């Protein structure tokens, strides 16, 4: 894989990993809040092997991308970054957005700049979600923001407790990419701590309404991939989304929670490829 330096909406430097030649159809991968571009590693290989060019972006404030000087981590900032990056790619890319990345893509395509993407895959995220699931995620992300971890092993233990359906990692090299070592010798998540203050809006209902309005206006092909055990996107929420966006396709990845990409990557990648190849075939 190659590393690519890109520029976001307000001049912020964004870093991406790229696999596949430039003449292939581009698939832009946008990770969830608190993750990095490395979450897409195996999916990038699957996309590349099937004739696509995979571009996995570190969102602003995450991974190797720059932190926002003024702490701009509202949904609009992430959406504007995706629009700016997509326009730099020449042809409208297909977008696969997990959680935060999916919400940002939904606002970008459905509210700000229709036609920016050729198609949109939402990974375990819909305009209206279960508040219990949202609160659990936010609770996990905020629990160790300041104190961090004494070792990578301790971070692995915390993740294992948060994701009991997934076997604890034995090889921690991948996890190390999601952590940064501070001057005090402790490890902390590889994202700007100011980011988390923007995922707890005081008027969540208003955000739900905004996302629903954006979803209604999305004209490109849409694909929802849900984790069958997700506590964020329930069967009821899924049904409501498919009524809201009747042209959307739907895949249910059994035995996966909200972290679908990591829980069942082979099944997830096949679901994504199945959608892409019928609507956005490789050359």
N, C-alpha and C positions, 0 to 999 in steps of 0.2 A: 504494500500500500504506500501511496505517496501522501505527503502532508501539503496542504494548500492553505495559504493565508488569504482571507477575504476581508471585505470591509462591510460593516453593518450600516444601518440607516443613518446614524449620527456620527459616522466615521470611526466607530469602535472596531477594533481588530478582532476578527473571528477566525478560528482555526478549524480546519476540516481534514478528515482522512478521505482519500479518494482511491477507488479501485476500478479498473476498466478504462478502456481507451476513450478519448474525447469524442469520437464520432458516434459512440453508442448512445441510446436514450438515457437521459439522466434521471436517477432516483435520488431525491433529496431526503435524508433521514434526520429527523429532529427528535432528540431524546426527551425524556421526562424531567421534571424538576428535581434537582439534586443529583442527576446522573451526568455522564459525559459521553462523548462520541464512541467511546470504546464499548459501550453496551451493545453496539450493532455489529461487532466483529464477525460473528458467524453468519449473520444475515447478509452482510456485505459480500462475503465469499460466495454465498448461494446466488445472489443477484448477479455478481460478476460472471460466475460460471454459466449463467443462462443468457448472457449477452447484453447485460445492462452495465451502465456506469454508476456506481454507488458513491454517493457523497454524504458522509456522516459529519454533521456539524456539531461543534461545541457551542451551545447557546451562550449568549453574553453572560458573564459572571460565572461560567462553569468551565471546568477543565482548563485547557490552555488558552481559551479566549480571554480577552481583557475584561477586567471588572469595570463596570460603568462608573465614570468619575463622579456622577451625581446620583448614583444609586437608582438609576432608571431600570426597574425590573417589573413594571406593570405589563399586563398582557399586550398592550399596544406596542410596547418597545420590541417584544419578541416577534410580534406579527410584522412590524416594519422591517426587522432584520431579515425575515424569511422572504419578504417581497423583494428587498434589495438584492439578496443573494440570488434568488431565482432569476431576476432580470439580468444578472451577470452571466448566466449560463447559456444565453442565446435563445434556445427554445424553451417553452414552459416545461418544467420538470414535473414528474410525478412526485408527490410528497407522501411520506409515511411518517406520521407524527404520533409519538407516544405521550399520553397524559398532557403535560404542559405544551409539548411540541405540537400535539394535535389541536389543542385549543387555540394556540397562536395561529396555526394554519387555517383553522376554521374562520377566525376573525379576518385573516388576510384575504382569503378567497371570497367569503360570504359578505363582508362588510366594506373592506378597504379597496380591493383591487381585483375584481372578477376577471378571470382569464389568466391569472398569474400562474396557476398550476394546471397541468393536463388532467390530473385526477388526484384524489385525496383518500388516503387510508388513515383512519382514526384507530389508534391502538388503545383499547380499554378506556375510552373517554367519550362522553356525550355531553350535550349542552346542559342537561340537568342530571345530577348525580346524587348518590346516597350520601347524606351529610355524615353518617357514622363512618363511612369509608374515608371521606375527606379529612375528618378530625383525626382518624388513626394515622394517616399519612403525615399530616402536619405535626402531630405529637411525636412521631418517630424522628422527623427531620429537626425539630427544635430541641430534642432531648439532649443532644451532645454538641450543640453548636459552639458553645463557649469553652467547655471543659475539654472536649475532644477525647482521645483514647491514648492510653499509655503504649499501646502496640497495635500492629495490624491484626494480630490474633484476637485482641479484645474487640476490635471493630467487627471481626468475623463472627464472634459470639453474639454480639448485639444484633447483627443482621439475621443470624440463624434463629434467634428468639422472635424476631419480627416476621420472618418467613418460615413458619414451622412446616409448611408443605414442601419445602425445598431442602435437599441434603446440604449440610454445612460444607462449605468449600474446603478442600484439602490443599489445593494449589492456590495460594493467595496472591500470585503475581498480578492477576486481573484486578483484584480488589485494591491493590497498591496504587493502581492508576486513578482510583477514585478518592484517594487520600493525599494530603500534602503534609509534610513534616514541618512543624513550626520551630521557631528559634528556642522554644522551651522544651524541645524534645518530644512533644506530644503530636499525635496525628489528628488532623481534622478533615472534614469533608472538603472535596476539591471544588468548592463554590463559595461565592461571596456571601458571608452571613447576612448581609442586608437584604439578600434575595428573599429570605423566608418571611420577612415582614410584609411582603407584597402578595403573599398567597393566602392571607387571612383577611379578606375584605370585610368590612363591617356590614356591607349590604350584599350578602351572597345571592339573595333572591334577584336583585337587579342584574347581577352578572349572569345568572341563569337565563333571564329574559333576553339579555343581549345576545348570548350565544344561540339561543333558539331562533331569534330573528336572523342571525347570520346563517344558520343552517338552512333555513327556509329558502335563502337566496342563492345557495350554492348550486350552480348549474352543471359543473363537471361531474364525471362519475365519482361516486363515493363508496367507500368500503369500510364497514365497521368490523374490527376484530376484537372480540371480547374474550376475556379469561373466564372460563366456565365457573370458577370459584371466586370471582371478583366480588369484593364487598363495596366497590365503588360503582360499577355498572351492573346493576341487578337485571334479572329477566324483565321486570316491570319497566325499568328505565330503558332497556333495549327496545321493548315493544313501542314505547312512546317515541323513541327516536326514529324507528322505521316508519311510523305513521307520519312523523314530521317531515322526513326525507324519503318519500315513497320510492324514489329511483335508486336508493342505496342497496348495495349488496351486504351480506352479513355472514361472518364466519365465527363459530364458537369453538375456542380451543379448550378442550376438556382437560381437567387436571392442571389448569393454570390459574393463578390469581391475577391481581392487577399487574404484576410484573411479568406479563405474558412472554416477552422476548427472552427473558432469562429462565423462566419456568419451563417452557416447552419450545425451545428455539426451532427445532426441526419442523414441528407442526405449524408453528407461526410462520416460518419462512415459506413453507409450501402454500399456506393460505394466501400470503401476500403475492407470491408468484402466480398463483392461479387467477387472481384478480387482474394482475398487471398484464399477463400474456393474452388475455381476451380483449382487453381494452387499450393496451399500450404495448403492442408486441415489439420485441427487439428486432433490429434490422438484420 
